[in-house]
Amino acid sequence: MVKLKKSRSDNICNYLKTIDPEKLAALGTMAAGIIHEINQPLNSIRVKLDSILYCYKKYGEIDEKDFINKLEAISKEIQGMTGIITNIQSYVQRDEEDLKQNCDLNEIINNVLLKMEEEFKTKQIRIEKSLEKIPSIQGNIFGLESLIINLLCNAIQAFSKDCKSKVVQIGSFFKEGNVCLEIRDNATGIDEVLMDRVFEPFVSTKEKGANQGMGLGLTLAHWIVSAHNGEIEIKNNLLGGVTCKVTIPVDYLGSKKL
């Protein structure tokens, strides 16, 4: 049995050596990326279920309306995960038509905040929203939603447990032909030594001992923004945390692949 396992292992290793290193690296990154994308809705489902169980154990009963609302929210999260799984292939191999959807960034922001509402409440994070009137852009709704989720998750994970006042600001505005998205937090900021590497896969910007995640959020964000011919900027701010600014041109017709 040991020999069989070793032979199988050797065969796999020999096969992997025949694969283009860049493709192999991309495959590994995407496999981890799938975990990263699914982890958010799974965590949201856990929070909702824990809330239901807590109320039942403490009071011996559950508010029917709240129970139904949470079940509906859980159902939507599961549908979202199904969408992630069924779209993961096209997520990395999109063609021009996939980037020509009419996207209302403000609507996408509101949908994401609704999905993550329970998590923000549980972790006592205050959301400050400032959405200006902006034109629609050509892009991919699924990709832009993933972008905002990744940036918000990055902000959530940056907060230390002993932080008393947690604030995440999210805003949109139109400037010089670009639709802009800004997300600010008052967490711990990024070590200047890592600032030039924030978009590299598996490079965590969090302090040691923090909820570091897998170091893929900003990498995926960069891929999505680049596919929309946009730019993303990360910098420390005066609040003590980080500001992420994304700019996407309004008149761009997508032609790059995610």
Secondary structure, DSSP 8 states (H G I E B T S, - for coil): -HHHHHHHHHHHHHHHHTS-HHHHHHHHHHHHHHHHHHHHHHHHHHHHHHHHHHHHHHHSS--HHHHHHHHHHHHHHHHHHHHHHHHHHHHHS--GGGG-EEE-HHHHHHHHHHHTHHHHHHTTEEEEEEE-----EEE-HHHHHHHHHHHHHHHHHHS-TT-SSEEEEEEEEEETTEEEEEEEE-S----TTTGGGTTSTT---S-TTS--TTS-HHHHHHHHHHHTT-EEEEEE-TTSSEEEEEEEETT----S--
